[in-house]
Amino acid sequence: MSEQERRKWSVILAEPRVRQGLQSAALALLMASITVASVKVFGWRALVRRAAAVAHPQASSMPRRGFDLSHDQVLVPVAHEPEASVAAPESRPLAAVHRSAAELFQAASRARDAGNVDLALTLSKQIEEFFPNSKEGIDTHLTLGLLYLQQERAALALQEFATFRHIGSPETKAEAYFGQAQALQRLARLADEQIVLEELLRDYPRSAYVAAARARLNELAPDAAR
């Protein structure tokens, strides 16, 4: 192509209408190419799905998970809840709030008679916590004192016996006196023990503890004289 012809075409292509027409033709050609490519791609996918349906006819009847979410739910077996305990009431001390002071006191007495000191202590403490001003709550101070003596916890026993001596029933205070004397003996507070035993003999001369109190005072006499 000569120089003159090149200039002629340059002038023609420089015109806006010609340039716009060429751009439109190029865009149309590009869209046609994309359309042909899409048809080829999706056409192959359709052929693949059709071949899979022929090879596995059952699979084609199954619902597509992407469109039917009702089949996505999986049933999970539920474990059976444990059955309620049928143990005796006193074996479940935490239920004290649902039991009366009398029921707790009876349960504590049964546990003590059966030799279950730990359970008897737990029930007795619950009586003091929930029913401190009841008759059972007051009598429990004496029970706790005796239980603490069984556990060799003399200091705690001494506190319970001392409390019962101030607020307990006069008919059972003799037992609190004697229990207090035993606690003092184990704490090696012999002078205080002697005082309590003498008070026991003075205030309750006909109690069942008189003979034991006198025998113990005879043992303490030489020590007291030192």
C-alpha positions as semicolon CSV with decimal commas, in nm:
position;residue;x (nm);y (nm);z (nm)
1;M;0,000;0,000;0,000
2;S;0,139;0,335;-0,105
3;E;0,186;0,634;0,122
4;Q;-0,102;0,812;-0,043
5;E;-0,344;0,523;0,021
6;R;-0,238;0,497;0,385
7;R;-0,312;0,865;0,435
8;K;-0,648;0,822;0,269
9;W;-0,746;0,538;0,505
10;S;-0,617;0,731;0,806
11;V;-0,847;1,018;0,717
12;I;-1,140;0,785;0,671
13;L;-1,081;0,599;1,000
14;A;-1,039;0,925;1,186
15;E;-1,399;1,021;1,114
16;P;-1,626;0,973;1,423
17;R;-1,895;0,779;1,238
18;V;-1,648;0,532;1,090
19;R;-1,470;0,483;1,423
20;Q;-1,801;0,429;1,608
21;G;-1,911;0,178;1,345
22;L;-1,591;-0,020;1,377
23;Q;-1,623;-0,025;1,759
24;S;-1,981;-0,153;1,736
25;A;-1,878;-0,425;1,493
26;A;-1,593;-0,533;1,723
27;L;-1,828;-0,542;2,026
28;A;-2,082;-0,749;1,831
29;L;-1,811;-0,992;1,732
30;L;-1,696;-1,024;2,096
31;M;-2,050;-1,094;2,223
32;A;-2,101;-1,355;1,952
33;S;-1,781;-1,528;2,056
34;I;-1,890;-1,532;2,424
35;T;-2,230;-1,672;2,330
36;V;-2,077;-1,952;2,127
37;A;-1,838;-2,039;2,410
38;S;-2,123;-2,044;2,666
39;V;-2,332;-2,273;2,450
40;K;-2,041;-2,511;2,415
41;V;-1,966;-2,516;2,792
42;F;-2,324;-2,556;2,914
43;G;-2,400;-2,793;2,632
44;W;-2,126;-3,023;2,753
45;R;-2,258;-3,003;3,109
46;A;-2,606;-3,100;2,991
47;L;-2,460;-3,396;2,803
48;V;-2,268;-3,504;3,116
49;R;-2,581;-3,485;3,334
50;R;-2,781;-3,678;3,076
51;A;-2,516;-3,951;3,062
52;A;-2,510;-3,973;3,445
53;A;-2,889;-4,004;3,455
54;V;-2,877;-4,292;3,207
55;A;-2,604;-4,471;3,405
56;H;-2,771;-4,414;3,746
57;P;-3,146;-4,373;3,700
58;Q;-3,216;-4,388;4,076
59;A;-2,986;-4,098;4,150
60;S;-3,177;-3,874;3,911
61;S;-3,498;-3,926;4,110
62;M;-3,338;-3,814;4,436
63;P;-3,410;-3,453;4,540
64;R;-3,125;-3,210;4,498
65;R;-2,994;-3,110;4,839
66;G;-2,925;-2,761;4,723
67;F;-3,295;-2,700;4,658
68;D;-3,479;-2,924;4,909
69;L;-3,359;-2,852;5,262
70;S;-3,620;-3,076;5,420
71;H;-3,396;-3,377;5,353
72;D;-3,099;-3,214;5,523
73;Q;-3,237;-3,275;5,871
74;V;-3,076;-3,569;6,047
75;L;-3,247;-3,738;6,337
76;V;-3,020;-3,759;6,643
77;P;-3,101;-4,024;6,904
78;V;-3,191;-3,871;7,238
79;A;-3,043;-4,029;7,550
80;H;-3,288;-4,136;7,819
81;E;-3,292;-3,916;8,125
82;P;-3,185;-4,085;8,450
83;E;-3,471;-4,198;8,664
84;A;-3,546;-4,011;8,981
85;S;-3,375;-4,140;9,290
86;V;-3,587;-4,359;9,514
87;A;-3,344;-4,352;9,806
88;A;-3,467;-4,288;10,157
89;P;-3,527;-3,920;10,243
90;E;-3,235;-3,905;10,489
91;S;-2,994;-4,012;10,213
92;R;-3,078;-3,685;10,033
93;P;-2,997;-3,419;10,294
94;L;-2,997;-3,131;10,045
95;A;-3,378;-3,146;10,030
96;A;-3,402;-3,002;10,381
97;V;-3,595;-2,699;10,263
98;H;-3,886;-2,930;10,168
99;R;-3,893;-3,112;10,503
100;S;-4,008;-3,002;10,843
101;A;-3,786;-2,964;11,149
102;A;-3,945;-3,273;11,304
103;E;-3,879;-3,483;10,993
104;L;-3,516;-3,373;10,979
105;F;-3,469;-3,438;11,351
106;Q;-3,612;-3,789;11,318
107;A;-3,392;-3,858;11,016
108;A;-3,086;-3,737;11,207
109;S;-3,174;-3,961;11,502
110;R;-3,211;-4,264;11,273
111;A;-2,878;-4,189;11,108
112;R;-2,710;-4,156;11,447
113;D;-2,860;-4,484;11,572
114;A;-2,739;-4,653;11,253
115;G;-2,386;-4,526;11,313
116;N;-2,389;-4,287;11,018
117;V;-2,229;-3,996;11,199
118;D;-2,157;-3,791;10,887
119;L;-2,518;-3,798;10,771
120;A;-2,644;-3,724;11,122
121;L;-2,413;-3,422;11,136
122;T;-2,530;-3,295;10,798
123;L;-2,897;-3,322;10,891
124;S;-2,840;-3,164;11,233
125;K;-2,660;-2,866;11,078
126;Q;-2,950;-2,818;10,839
127;I;-3,191;-2,808;11,132
128;E;-2,983;-2,534;11,293
129;E;-2,971;-2,345;10,961
130;F;-3,337;-2,364;10,860
131;F;-3,512;-2,398;11,199
132;P;-3,282;-2,238;11,460
133;N;-3,561;-2,127;11,695
134;S;-3,771;-2,443;11,683
135;K;-3,768;-2,703;11,960
136;E;-3,578;-2,935;11,727
137;G;-3,331;-2,657;11,647
138;I;-3,257;-2,606;12,015
139;D;-3,233;-2,978;12,093
140;T;-2,999;-3,020;11,798
141;H;-2,725;-2,834;11,990
142;L;-2,717;-3,127;12,232
143;T;-2,716;-3,377;11,944
144;L;-2,432;-3,197;11,770
145;G;-2,232;-3,190;12,090
146;L;-2,257;-3,567;12,125
147;L;-2,175;-3,621;11,757
148;Y;-1,866;-3,399;11,779
149;L;-1,750;-3,596;12,082
150;Q;-1,776;-3,914;11,875
151;Q;-1,552;-3,752;11,616
152;E;-1,302;-3,634;11,878
153;R;-1,379;-3,271;11,798
154;A;-1,391;-3,159;12,157
155;A;-1,375;-2,784;12,097
156;L;-1,684;-2,790;11,873
157;A;-1,864;-3,020;12,114
158;L;-1,790;-2,780;12,400
159;Q;-1,953;-2,492;12,211
160;E;-2,268;-2,691;12,139
161;F;-2,305;-2,810;12,499
162;A;-2,249;-2,457;12,631
163;T;-2,518;-2,322;12,398
164;F;-2,766;-2,588;12,504
165;R;-2,701;-2,513;12,871
166;H;-2,825;-2,157;12,812
167;I;-3,130;-2,222;12,594
168;G;-3,208;-2,592;12,629
169;S;-3,483;-2,767;12,819
170;P;-3,414;-2,810;13,194
171;E;-3,518;-3,176;13,168
172;T;-3,221;-3,257;12,945
173;K;-2,961;-3,009;13,067
174;A;-2,795;-3,272;13,286
175;E;-2,678;-3,450;12,972
176;A;-2,535;-3,122;12,841
177;Y;-2,346;-3,071;13,171
178;F;-2,193;-3,415;13,154
179;G;-2,111;-3,379;12,784
180;Q;-1,945;-3,046;12,853
181;A;-1,735;-3,206;13,127
182;Q;-1,624;-3,479;12,885
183;A;-1,523;-3,219;12,626
184;L;-1,322;-3,030;12,888
185;Q;-1,151;-3,353;12,992
186;R;-1,039;-3,419;12,634
187;L;-0,912;-3,063;12,609
188;A;-0,713;-3,119;12,932
189;R;-0,897;-2,836;13,107
190;L;-0,925;-3,025;13,433
191;A;-1,009;-2,732;13,661
192;D;-1,300;-2,628;13,437
193;E;-1,412;-2,990;13,415
194;Q;-1,428;-3,014;13,792
195;I;-1,641;-2,698;13,812
196;V;-1,892;-2,830;13,561
197;L;-1,919;-3,166;13,739
198;E;-1,982;-2,995;14,071
199;E;-2,255;-2,783;13,909
200;L;-2,409;-3,100;13,771
201;L;-2,426;-3,259;14,117
202;R;-2,567;-2,941;14,268
203;D;-2,833;-2,865;14,007
204;Y;-2,929;-3,221;13,913
205;P;-2,867;-3,443;14,216
206;R;-3,103;-3,711;14,087
207;S;-2,988;-3,732;13,729
208;A;-2,855;-4,047;13,567
209;Y;-2,509;-3,888;13,553
210;V;-2,459;-3,840;13,927
211;A;-2,262;-4,161;13,985
212;A;-2,033;-4,101;13,687
213;A;-1,982;-3,737;13,793
214;R;-1,882;-3,836;14,146
215;A;-1,642;-4,102;14,022
216;R;-1,476;-3,854;13,793
217;L;-1,452;-3,594;14,071
218;N;-1,272;-3,851;14,287
219;E;-1,025;-3,897;14,005
220;L;-0,976;-3,524;13,977
221;A;-0,935;-3,461;14,352
222;P;-0,557;-3,524;14,364
223;D;-0,506;-3,318;14,047
224;A;-0,724;-3,037;14,173
225;A;-0,530;-3,019;14,501
226;R;-0,199;-2,962;14,314
